[in-house]
């Protein structure tokens, strides 16, 4: 079993109210499920005590189960037990409410705030997801051989002794550190890469971490896609590392990191590919919300015509879109509106007064005034609530959609003059949408497409 499967198995067994929690069950959970699947070949011994079971995995790792105690009391007693053991001893609490990992070499300072007083490295309560993804660092390989879990141990000493901000901000720091070092372990190096670093010797290990490692992390982390998110993540990681080493590698301003990651950020901020299923999900999400019909229609028109934000707000009945909702007019040019969008426009027309002027006005002004430009951004910003961890929805901005549309049409072999005409772009502005290299890159030999590729795109979305 993989670590995540081991955790699920432990949770399933120990929280099953139909089963009695007894010595045999705990033996099975520790010996046959945890140790066997997490790479531990043997244990040094087992202590059967009045109030607890203690499994001595090695001289520096024990697992304890307390029969009658609540979590806080059990953690307190386990902390006292490992404090009397050899330096850098790990203690794992197995409890019917979760799993916790402690380390006795974590430093605490008397008189500090309560949140800076414990020696808990990972918390995995079964009723909420906190450190579940880090259960992999409970393995024999990570805990005792490569000692990768020591990175996470050191974060707690940093919190207890050097972290100067308030408790409310610690979660942001801690999350950033856990994510960066998990990436570092899996992609760069181990804590004990030669199996000869002393666990207590922090400085020589952190000397090896380079700013280029952080750049690589930014490149692969989808959620770091803006200058602000980059600055915040760097600040959190920097504050920890500069207190562990004197090599000065991370002792630079955020502007240095921004300059080094500029190309990566620029690439991330572009909408390169569009997932049709996610677009369908976005349409349904907007439709279900307040002003759903209006918001959905704006989104569809933006995705089909690539109309600039200001011009989208200024669309008028009869002047720009015919009252039968079949044609979009730009001066003397007319464009057929797909039936999928026609349907939404007709419903909007039916809801509005006969003398309404602006299609996307408001009831308050009886549609006599246009929607403000910022309203378009606010509509698209709602989409990030679909999945806060999916960068795709953050990239759905009017500018990104227009750039994507230009390249999409080019890739699908629609003639350049058709694209310019459809999107109402001047020749001077082509460089804002595509580079010369990309024009050659997307050029396809053969007969040009006679049909607008976006028609098929819209039909495919409608079918989903």
N, C-alpha and C positions, 0 to 999 in steps of 0.2 A: 504493500500500500504506500501511496505517496503521503507526505506529511499532512496535507489537507484532509485526506481520507482517514488518516489515523485520528485526527482531531474530531471529525464527524462521528467516527465509531465510538470514541470515548464519550462524547456528549450524548449520543443515542443511548448507550448502555447505562450511564450513571444517572441520567435524568428520567429513566423509565420508571414511573411510579409503581408499576406492577412487580418490579424486581426489588428484592431486599438487598441493601448494601451491606455486605459482610466481607470477611477476610478473603474468602474464595473469589468473590467478584473483583475486589481491589487487586488481588494477585493476578488475575486474568488480565485486567486492564493494564497493569504495569508491566508484567512479564511477557504476555503473549501479544498484546496489541501495541503498547508504546515501545518497549525495548526492542522487541523482535523486528519491528518495522522501521525503527529510527536508527538502526545500525549498531546497537549495543549488543555485544556478543555474550556478555556475562555480567554478574553483579558480585560484589565482594561479600554481601551478606544482607540479612533482613532482621530488623528488631521488632519484636511484637511487644508493644508497651501498653499500659493501661488505657491511655486515651488516644493512642495513634499507632499507625503502622509506619515504619521507616525502612526504606529500601536504600542500601548503601551501594550505589552504582560503581563508584570508585572513591578514592580518597579525597576527591574534590567535587563530587556530585551526589546529592541525596534526593530522594522523592519521599514526601510525607503525606499521609492521609489522616486527618483528625476526625474521629467519629461524630462527636456531638457539638463541635465548636462552629460558630459563625465564621465568615471569611476573615473579618478584621482580627479576631482573636487568634485564629489559626495562623495568619500571616505574622502576627506579633510573636507568637511562640516559635515559629519556624525561623524567624530572623534571629532570635536569641540562640537557637540551636546551632545555626551555621556560624554565628559570631565566635563560637568557641572552637571552631575547626580551622584547618589550614587556610592560609591566605588564598583568595580567589576561589573559594568554594561556592558552588552553585546549589541552590535549593529550589526544588519544584514542588509547589503545593497542588495536590490533586484534591479537588473539592466537588461536591455535588452541584455547586454553582459555577464552576469554571476551573481554569488552570492558570497558575501564576508562576513566574520565574524570578528568583532573587539571587543576589550575589553579595557575599560578605565583604568584599573589598571596596564597595561603593562607600564614599566618604559622606558623612553628614556633619553638620555643625549645630551644636546645642543652641537653642534659642531662636532658630530660624522658623519661618512659617511652616505650617503643618505639611503643605504640599512638597516641601523640600526635605522632609524628614525620613522618608522610607528608602528601602533598597530594592525596590521592585523594578525589574528590567522590562518584563512583558506582562500585560494583563489580558486574559482571554476569558471574560465572563461569558457564560453560555447564552445569556439573554440579550446580548448586543455584540456587534462586531467592533472590536477595538484593535487588537493586535493579531487577529486570526491569520492574516497573510504572512506574519513573521514566525509562525509555528515551525517553519523550516529551520529556524536557528536553534531549535531544541535537539536537532539530530546530533549523533555522536561526532560526525565529521565537523560540523560547524561549531559545536560547543567545546569539544575537548581536543580535537586534532588541529584544525585550522584556526580555531579560536575566534571565528568571525563574530560570535555573539559578544565578544569583548568590545566591539565598536559600540554596541547598544548599551552595554554596561557603563561605558565612559560617559555616555550622554546623561545618565542619571547623576553621576558625580558632578558633572558640569552644572546640571540643574540645581543640585543641592548646595554647591559652593561658589559658583561663578556667574550664574544666570541673574541678571540685574532687573529684568522686567517683572511685570506683575503676573500673577497666576493665570489670569485670563488670556495672556498671550503665549503661555508655554505650549499649548497644544499646537499652535502654528509652527513654532520652532521645532518641536519634537517630531511632528509629521514630516517636515522638510528634511530633517536629519535622517530619519528612518528611511525615507525614500531614496535619498542620495546614497547612503551607505549600502543599502540593499542593491542598488544599481552597481555601485563600486565593487562589491563582493562578486556579483555575478558577471561583471564585464571587464574588470581591471585586475584586481588582486585580492588575496586573502589578508586577514589580520596578521596571521603567522605564515607568511609565504614560504619560509624555509624551515618551518617547524622548530625554530630555535630561538624565537623571540620570547623573552620573559613576559609573562602576562601583565606584570605590574609596570613594565617599562613602556610608557605610553609615547614618549617623545620620539624615539627612534622609528616607531611605526608611522606616525603621522607626518614625519619628514618626507615620506615617499609620495604623499598625495599631492597631485599637481593640479594647477588651474585648468590644464587641458582635459583632465578627468571630468571636471565640472562642465566644461564646454560639451564634451561628449554626452554627458547626462542631459543637458539642455536640448541637444539635438534629438535625443530619443524620447524625451518626455513631452507628450502631446499637450499636457496642461500648462506648460510654460511656453506661452505663445505671444505674450505682450511684454513690452519693456517693464511695466510695473510688476508683473508676476516674476520676471527675471530678477529685478532688483530685490524684491522681497526674499525670494528663495536664496539668492546669493548672500544676502545679509544674514539670514538664519544660519547657513552653513559656515560662512566666514567667522561669525562670532564664536562658534564652537572650535573650529580648527586652529585659529590664531592663538587660542588659549592652550593648545596641546603641542605646539611646535614654534620654534623661533626662526624657521627658514624663510619667512616672509612671502611665501608663494601666494597666500590668500590675503595678505595685508595690502590690498590695493583698493582703489575706489570702485564703485559700481559702474562708473563710466568706462573703466578699462574693460570690464566684463561685457558691457553692452557693445562696445566696439568690436570685441573679439567674437561676439555671437550675432553680429548684425545680419550676416547673410542667412544664418539659420532662422532667425526670427522673421526675416522678410519672406522666406520660403514658407514658413509655417502660417503666416498671416494671409496666404493666398488660398483660394478655394480651387484646388487642382482637379478634384474629381467630385462628382455628385452621386450620392446614393439615392436611387429612385424611391426605395422603401422609406428612407428617412424623410424625403421630401413629402411623401404621402402622409407620414406621421405628423410632420409639421403642419400640413394643411388641415388635418383632422383636429390637431391641437388648437389651432387658431379658430377654427369653425366652432369649437365647443366653448370658447371663451366669450367675454363681453364684447359686443360689436363684432361677433364672429363672422358674419357674412361679409361685412366691409373688409375686415382684416384678411380673410381668405382671398377675396377678389383682388386686393392690392398685391398680395403675395403672388398670385397667379399671373397677373399682368406684368409684374416685375420680372418673373421668371420666363415669360414668353417674349416680351418685347424689349426687356432691358431698359425701360424708360428711366431717365434720370429722376432722382428724388423730387426735385422742384417741379418738373413737368408732370410727374405722376400726381402730385397734389393739386395741380392746376387743371386736370382733365375736366372738361365740361360736356354736358349732355348736348347732343346735336352738333356742337362746334367741333369736338374732338372724337366723340364716340356717338354714332348715329343712335337715334331713339329706339331703333329695332335691335340695337346691340350687336349688329353683325359686322360693322366696319369701324376701324380706327383711322382717323384722318390726320395727316400731317401736311398742311398746305394743300397742294393739288394731288398729293399721293394718298392712296387709300390701301389699307391692309386688312385682310380678312381676319376676323377674330375667331379662334378655335371655339367649337361648340361648348367645350368644357368651361370656357370662360364666359361665353355668351349666356349660359344658364345662370351663372352667378350675377352677372350684370342685370339681367332681366328681373331677377328677384329684388335687387337693389332698387331698380327703377320703380317697381310696384310699391315699394315701401315709402318712397319719397313723394313730396308734393309735385303736382304737375308743373309748377313754375320753378322747380329746383334747377340751379345752374351748375354747381360743382358736384361731381359724382361722389367725391370723398369729403364733402363738407360735414356739417354736424346738424343734428336736430335743433340745437339751440339757436343757430343762425338760419334755420330753414333752408340750409344748403345754399345760402347766398354768398358765403365766404369759403375760400379754399381751406383745406386742412393745412396746418403748419408742417414744415419739413421735418421737424424733430419727431413728429408723430410716427413717421415711417420707421425711424430707428427704434422707437419704443415698441412698435409692433413686432419687429424682428427680434428685439431683445428678449421678448417673452419666450422665444423658442429655446433659450438656454435652460429653462426650467424643465424641459423634456428630459434632459440628462446633463447634469452639471459637469460630468466628467468627460463628455464627448465634445471635443473641440469643433467638430463639424458644425454644430448649431451656433457656436460663437462666431464662426466665419461667414455666416449668412448675413452679410451687409450689402447694401445696394451696390457699392463699388466692387466688392468681390464677386457678386452675382453677374455684373456686367462683364468683368474680365473673364470669368469662367465661360460665359455665353459666347464671347468672341472666339475663344480658343476651341470651344466645343464645336461651333459651326465650322471653323477652319479645319479641325481634325476630321469632320464628317464630309469634307470635300465640297462644301457650299462655296460658290464663287465669292471672291473678296468684295466685288461690287454689290452683291446681294446682301452680304453681312453689313456693310456700311449703310446701305439703304434701310435695312430692317431695323438696325439699332440707332439710326439717325446720328451717325458719327461723321465728323469732318475728317478729311484725309490727313490734316495736320495732327490730329489727335490719335492716329492709329498706334503710335508709339506708347501711348498710355495703356494699351491693352495687350500688346504682343511685341516681342523683340524681333529683330531681323533674323536672328538664329532660329527662333521659334517658328517663323514663317516657313523657313526651309525644312525645319524638323517636322512640321505638321503637313507639309505638302504631300499630296498623294497623286501618284501617276494614274492616268486613266480619265474616264469621262466624269465631268463634274456632276454633282447631285442636282437634279432639277427640283426636287421637293425640299422644303424647309425641314431640316433634321429635327427641329423643335416640335414639329407636328407629331412625329412619331414619339418623341419624348413625352409630350403631353398625353397622348393616347395610352402609352404604357403606364403612366401614373394613374390615369383614370381607371384602368383595368385592375390595378392592385387592390 
